[in-house]
Every structure is written in structure tokens, then in C-alpha cells.
């Protein structure tokens, strides 16, 4: 108020001086009356003028005061910002993070709503700098943040609701609006904008303000269809050049974009160049910018004319495929997810939280994941992965061109909109991953066959049953670690009732056949289920699933710690290919688990580390257990269920691995390690269904693809995937002989039976007891069946053998209700072994004589109807000429003469002679033997007695006798060839 009154007093003095100057002189008028009238008129006019001026001044002062007060009220809540505060806000613009393969090989930019790359103004074309100033703020270098007349003009247009809105914002004001305030249209926001613009100009020079403006402004879309901000992203995204290399027409085009970024942009959302009519607004805007540059004397007439005539459309980039999400969808998404996981922990730790806090608090975890996601998309980080680009690319080509996945199969879904059932055809999917053992680096992976059809990453995210690949992880390695098994441990492969809830035997082998007593090594190589489950049952109380948790299995439920089916891969939920393969690396690392990782480091835009991966090995198994498991798994590839890969691989390495098949043939696996890397693969349908089909066996299809993918990696980096060295045997491993019946030290009887084997042992757990399960005896063989001989059994129909005590088997393996004969493998070297209970009951009767007939010189007869008959004797020329074991070919090639046959039972009782058969000459020439004495053969049944001499020396000698196959090979034969798959889980 005092200011206003003081101003009025000053105005009064000024008016008084003007009054004195304007006062009429009396000398002009001579008539006093006229003078008086003129004086009165002057006083009236002057007073009215004075009154008008006073009212105007008071009104202006009042309006100014009111305006000032109103302005103050609008900005009263705006804090007084310091230099540091304003600097942080102004330069806090989003910058797109970049993704990298291993070895700093550029992958692309992270997915974001707005792509931006920061640039220093010194690296920006002078044409672009001048174009932006001439177009957006011609008085930029003269004003102090605001242009008053521009503000008044804009205010008047706003109050008068003028159809022409010229705007009143300087570059400084636009920067304030974009970085500190909002786009809200209000007097309050405008007032704050003015105040902050004035303050900003005090803190920063023009160059800093202009640089920030150029990095903040939006410029429409690039040739990949992504939204862009900042002149560097605009230059690269629209013209394919750096901001410093822009030509005059290019600079003018970019400078015109901020007024209407998506109206003037030359590209569609798909990254396609617009039609000519769609380009016209941007081209017209470019000409406007050039005109303003010319008017502002930033360019001369020649430059202007050349730029106006230039066809800028020829400089627009072609549609870009430089979109990592399009070219590398599985990889890009995987990097993003893992980067978010990492940054959420980093941010939480910065705020004083620990990783356990995030695990135990879902809300806190999601809060930091949200912050982390925003953080990596806005802060211009450089995210470096472990993926080898060349190997990754090569594996994708193999995956795309592999011809043996198997057939697509139909799956019926209910359409959520129509409610109708719709059938779609699902292809066989694949997930595979390559991990470096010592470091845990994920070198490459195959996420699936088609990301557009199915986005699930089958290598890192799909949870499936892992079938028999579980056996080394959960059964054999833990059992050896606990001292409960060794590679030479003998296990029963016979029908067992290991699930009391089932009336039938469980589990079953994939072949639905059994092999008797087998070593742990052989059971693993052939992927037998029964021995694995039996061994797991013996250790399950010690919770071996805890070893899985140590090896990175994250989806274990409590049932997985007690369910016997877990041992053959039937988990409550499942496991990923990454987790399964990563666990195998534990054996290659001498028993240490090294967690797999894909993000090597994250740095800020200045290169300062935000995160650097550090390995934290976990001790799981002893080096001895790890090596023994590796050595057992070598047999899977050398002579077990995975021998098919040897001929498919183009290089030879020290591989150790395991095949696996899920329940109902839903999942097919192969995982293997060499000293450098572990590589695992899974195939199956997304909606579980059997992989069985005509053509190539499903297990071979998986194994072949595994080999083809490894060959692709070998072509790129042979030194990585094909190390020259083999797995090194640690100390504490010894070689010992053992008996193949018990796994104990061999006895003399075991050695005599040829059942001694040699294998590796942990020196801590070598056998110390000697096998005493065998006794000597004689056995009778009928075909592939063997029975104990009786004291009266003729030696000619028996042979020496070893008797296995069934009580010892129950004591050793803890099993009962098993047919003891099933324990004896049907292999050559086991042919002389039988179980003490393998008895043939003698029926107490003398066998009936057989019926014999001849064809030419060959005698034949049928198998005896009585089950206790063990052989047949052939008589001719007055004596026995041959013995034939039951179960052999029942025929005899005889010379000329008369013959008959008798049957002999296990008690040694011999039947009456069969009918006589004449071979060759007439009966007169060869009278029949005198059998009048009760028609029985000679009493001397000694098999060693030589037949009487032929009374007719002119008769040609009889052909050689056929004693039958008595070399101990009956019931044997070669081992079964490699099965097509292991059918891991039943």
C-alpha cells in the first residue's frame, strides 16, 4: 500500500509540472470575459484528465498487485530448488538399456515404451542445433528463461478465447515442463513453469539447457516402429546416421518433429515407411524449419534452395529388423527377466533388506521387482549376458531344420468366447541348454521351436518330469555318498512289490522284462527301474532329495522327499532343463555345484558396475562319489541306452550322461557332461501326450537332436565343447574284485563259477566280507531251465554246478516272496548257477516208453508227457549208443540196424523200450536184440560202458553220435541289444 501511495504522490508532481506547462496564457486573449471562460474550461478538462489518469494508474496498480498476489498464490507450494536438485531433475531422463552377448557383442536395446540414447551437444550437428533454436525459440540466446511479450500474448489469447494460439514457451520452459512438471493445462502449472525457468537460467548456461532439451524431446518412431526420444535416437532411427553426421535437410526434418512427433514421423507402428500422403505433413514441416533458419540467417540462400529441393525421402531408413525381441525373442525375454531379478535384489540391499526378506514377503518382493523393471528400462544400463552369439545362432538353425521331431498331435480346447470345443495341432517342443561346468555360464540354449506360437522358454521355465535322468542325481550318487552302494553293488532286477498300495508288482522296467542280479553300474547303463527304486528305498529315510535342493532344484515339495517314484523322475511338480542339466555339472566339478547364470554384469551408462556375477560353489558330493558317478554314466554312452549318439557326433570326447523318459512317454531326455560343459535336452508336447509314433523311435529322435546341436557348437568353439583332457580320477579310488552274486569279496566257489568281476570303489567303502552264498552240486538242464540233481540222478543227464542259497539272498537284499530262479541272469556265465529251491519233484512212477518213428536214417520222438523226465537213451546193436537231454532236439541220426529209445526221469528210473525201428538192412540181416527178458534194456546203465563190438565186421561204422549241446551255454546267448529308450518312469 505504501508503494502505491508513494507512486501516486510522484504522479501528482509530474502532473503538476505538466499543468504548469499547459496552463493558458492571458496574453492570448484580450477580453477578460473570454479569458475567464477559457480558464474555467481548462480547469474542467484538466481535472477530468487528471481524474482519468488517477483512476487508470490506480487500476493498473491494483491489477498489478492483484496479479502479483495471484502469481504468488499459484507458486506458494513450489519448493525453492537448489542447483543439485534441479540438475538431478533436468538430467533424469529415461535412457534405453542395451543388451549384449558374451564378449561385448551387441545384441540390441531393451524393450521399452520409449527408446532413447543420450548424446553430448558437442556430438550433435551444428545444423540441428541451429534448426532447433530457429524453430522452437528464436530468442533463446537473448532471454533469461521467459519472453514477457510472448507470455502476455499467450495470456491474452487464452483469456479472449482466440482461435489463434501462438504459445509462449521458451526451450527452457519446455524443458521444465518435460522434466519437472507435467503437461497439465492450468495457470498454476504455467506459473510454476515460469518461476522454475527463471531459476534454471541462473544455474545453467545455454549450452547445458539446449543439450538437455535435445536429449529429452520426443521424435516419433524409428524404422523398427518403436517410439524414440533424443536427437541421437532420432538420427539413427530415422536416417541411420549419428547425430553429428546429419545433413542440413536431415537436421531440418528432425527439428520439425517435436511439434507433432507422431503426425510428422515417417514410419508406422510396424516400422514401415508411410505412403506419400502420410509423409507430406512432415515434409512441409521440414520446409518451414528451413525457412525459419534462412530468416534467422543461420543458412544462406544457396543452402536454403538446395535443401528445399533435396528429396529427403531417399535418406529414410528401410524397415529395420534390428529388434532383439523379434530376432531373439526367447533370449531377450530371458535376459530381461533375469536382469529384473538381479536389480530387485540390488535395490533391496541398497535399502537395507536382505535376499531372505524378499523371499519371505511377497508384497515386498513384488514392490522391488516393479522398481527394478522400471530401473532397467529407464537408466541406460548395459546388460552383458553369457550367451555366445555364434553358438546360439547355429543352434537355432539346427533346431529350425531338424526333420525328426515326430508328428504334430491334436489337442482339444474349449473356446472361451463360443464355448465350443476346438482342436489344434500341437508340435513336439524342445528345450536344450549348454552350461560351462566350472563357471556356471549359460553358453547357449534352445527355448522352443516357435516363439510366436508358444512363448514359454522350454529350456529355463518349462517344468517337466525328468524320468530316469533322476537316477544318478537322487539314487546312485547319494547312495555312494552314504556308503550304501558302489558301482559293483549287486541289486535285484526282479518283479518286486515296492508299493504296498498296489496288488501288482511295482515298478516295472521299460522293457517289461527283468535281468535278475545286476550291478549298479549295469542297472544304470540299461536304465532298469527296479534296482534303482529298490536302492532308493534303502536310503530314503536319509532324505537324499536334500542333495537335489543343494544342486539347484527349486520346485521340490515335501512329497518329493518321501515318494519312492521320485527316484525314477516322477516329481510332484517337475524340473526345468536348466536345473536338470546344471545338476549334472556337479559331477563334472568333482562334487561341487556351481549355479548356472546368464547375466555376467550390469553397468550404468558411464560404465560403472551395478552388478557383477560372483560364483558361490556348494559342496554336494565328495570327489570320489562324483567320479564314480561319472564313470558309471560313461557306460550309458559306451554300451547303454545312449550308444546312438556316438555315431552321430562328429567329435569324440569323454562324455558321461543319462537318458530319461517320463511317465506314459510324455517326456524324453538326454543329459551329458564332459570335463568342460554339460548339455541337456528335453522333447515333448506342451500338453502332455505320448511321444510314441511310427517311424524313428522317440528316444533316438531326442538323442540325434542332442548330437546335432552339440555338433553345431563344436563347429563354432571346438576348444570349449571338446576338451583334450578326460575326467581326472581323484585320490581315494581303488579297484577291487567282487563276486557278481553279492558284491562281496569273491570266494573260491565264486571264482570257480566264473562270477568274479572288478570295478572301482571309494576306498572308504570297499567290501570286507567274503561271499559265502555258493555251494557245489550237480544240476539238470531242460532247455533254459535248471534244476537240482538228486543223488540218484544219472550223471549223464547232470553236470557240475553252483547252488545259491535263497536264504542268503533274502538276508543280502531284504526281499522275500520272490521266485529265487528269477534272480539268476539268463547269460552264459550264469548257466551253472541255480537256487537251492529249484527242485524238480519226482512223480514216483516209472516213465512210460516213448513212441519212436523214423524218416530215412533219423529217429524222432515227441517230448515226454511226464514233467520229471530229464532225458532219453538210444539203444542199438546190443547196447546204448547215445543220450539226449530233455529240451534238446529229440532226434538221432542212426546207422543201419535196429533201434529203440527209453525215457529217464530225475530219480534215474528208466522206461521200458519204445517200439523198435529198423534202419537200413532187413531184420534177417540184422536180427533184433533179445529182449525177451521183460523187454527191458541191459541192467548195466553205466553211461561210461562201451557198447559191445559189432558182430558183423563188414557193416560200415555208425555215424558220429549226437551228444547234444552240453557245453554249458544253454539258456544263455548274447546280451540284449541297446533298447530304443529307457522308459524312465512308470
Number of C-alpha atoms within 10 A of each C-alpha: 9 7 8 14 11 11 14 16 11 11 14 14 11 11 15 12 11 11 15 9 9 11 13 14 9 14 8 8 13 9 11 10 10 12 17 13 12 15 15 12 12 16 14 12 11 16 12 12 12 16 12 12 14 15 12 12 16 16 12 12 17 14 12 12 14 12 12 12 11 15 17 14 12 16 19 12 9 11 8 12 12 12 14 10 10 20 14 13 14 20 16 15 21 23 23 27 26 21 23 23 23 18 12 13 14 15 23 18 24 25 20 18 12 18 26 28 22 21 19 14 19 11 12 21 19 19 21 25 17 21 31 25 22 23 19 19 17 18 15 18 12 10 15 17 25 23 17 12 10 15 18 12 15 19 16 13 16 14 9 9 10 11 8 9 13 12 13 18 22 24 24 26 24 20 23 24 21 16 19 16 16 11 10 10 8 8 14 16 17 21 18 23 25 23 19 25 23 17 18 24 17 12 14 14 11 16 12 15 19 20 20 24 24 25 24 25 22 24 27 27 27 33 28 21 19 20 22 25 27 26 31 23 27 30 22 18 27 28 22 19 18 18 26 20 18 21 16 22 27 24 27 29 25 27 28 26 23 19 15 15 20 18 16 25 26 28 27 20 15 14 19 17 21 13 11 11 7 16 17 15 15 21 23 15 20 25 19 17 25 29 21 20 23 19 13 16 12 18 18 12 11 10 15 19 13 12 19 19 11 13 11 15 14 9 13 17 21 18 18 16 12 13 18 18 17 12 13 17 17 23 23 21 17 18 20 19 13 15 23 22 16 20 21 24 21 19 16 21 13 10 9 9 14 13 13 9 15 19 11 10 11 10 11 15 19 13 14 20 23 13 16 22 17 14 18 26 23 21 17 24 25 26 27 25 27 22 25 21 19 15 22 22 17 17 22 20 13 17 22 11 9 14 10 16 20 20 15 14 16 14 15 11 12 11 11 8 6 8 9 11 12 12 13 12 11 15 18 20 19 24 26 30 26 30 29 24 29 21 19 23 25 25 25 26 30 24 28 23 19 14 14 8 9 13 14 16 24 29 25 20 16 16 15 24 27 30 31 30 31 26 27 24 23 23 26 27 29 29 22 23 20 15 14 16 24 27 24 27 24 27 27 26 26 25 22 20 19 17 13 9 8 9 8 13 14 19 25 21 23 20 12 9 12 21 17 21 20 26 24 25 25 21 24 28 25 24 30 29 27 25 26 26 22 23 22 27 17 14 15 20 10 14 14 23 23 16 18 20 14 18 25 19 19 13 15 17 13 9 11 22 20 17 15 21 21 26 33 33 27 23 23 18 12 22 22 24 31 28 23 25 27 33 29 30 32 27 32 28 23 24 25 24 27 25 25 24 22 23 25 19 18 25 17 16 17 9 10 11 13 15 17 13 12 10 14 12 16 15 17 22 23 17 24 24 27 27 25 25 26 26 20 25 25 23 22 25 22 16 15 24 27 29 17 19 19 17 11 16 17 15 14 11 17 19 25 26 27 30 34 29 31 26 21 15 23 22 27 33 31 28 27 26 30 25 26 23 28 28 31 27 28 26 26 26 17 18 13 14 17 17 25 15 10 9 10 13 15 26 27 19 18 25 26 23 25 24 20 20 27 23 21 21 24 18 14 16 14 15 11 15 25 21 16 13 11 13 19 10 15 14 10 11 19 13 12 17 18 27 26 25 29 24 28 23 20 22 19 13 20 23 14 13 19 14 17 20 17 14 15 18 24 24 14 11 16 22 18 8 12 16 21 19 21 22 16 14 18 21 25 29 25 18 13 12 15 23 24 25 24 19 11 11 20 22 17 15 25 23 18 15 25 24 23 24 17 21 15 15 20 14 10 15 15 11 15 14 9 15 13 21 21 18 24 22 19 22 15 15 15 21 23 23 26 30 24 19 15 19 15 18 12 17 14 10 13 18 21 18 19 20 17 19 17 17 9 10 15 13 21 17 16 12 18 19 10 15 15 19 27 26 28 24 21 21 23 22 19 19 19 23 21 19 23 23 24 24 16 17 16 16 18 21 17 25 21 19 21 22 27 23 27 24 28 27 26 26 22 21 18 23 22 20 24 22 14 17 16 21 21 14 12 12 12 7 10 17 11 17 16 10 12 7 8 8 12 15 22 13 6 9 14 12 16 8 10 10 14 10 10 12 10 9 8 7 11 10 10 12 10 11 13 15 13 17 12 14 8 16 16 21 17 15 11 8 9 7 9 15 16 16 24 30 28 32 29 19
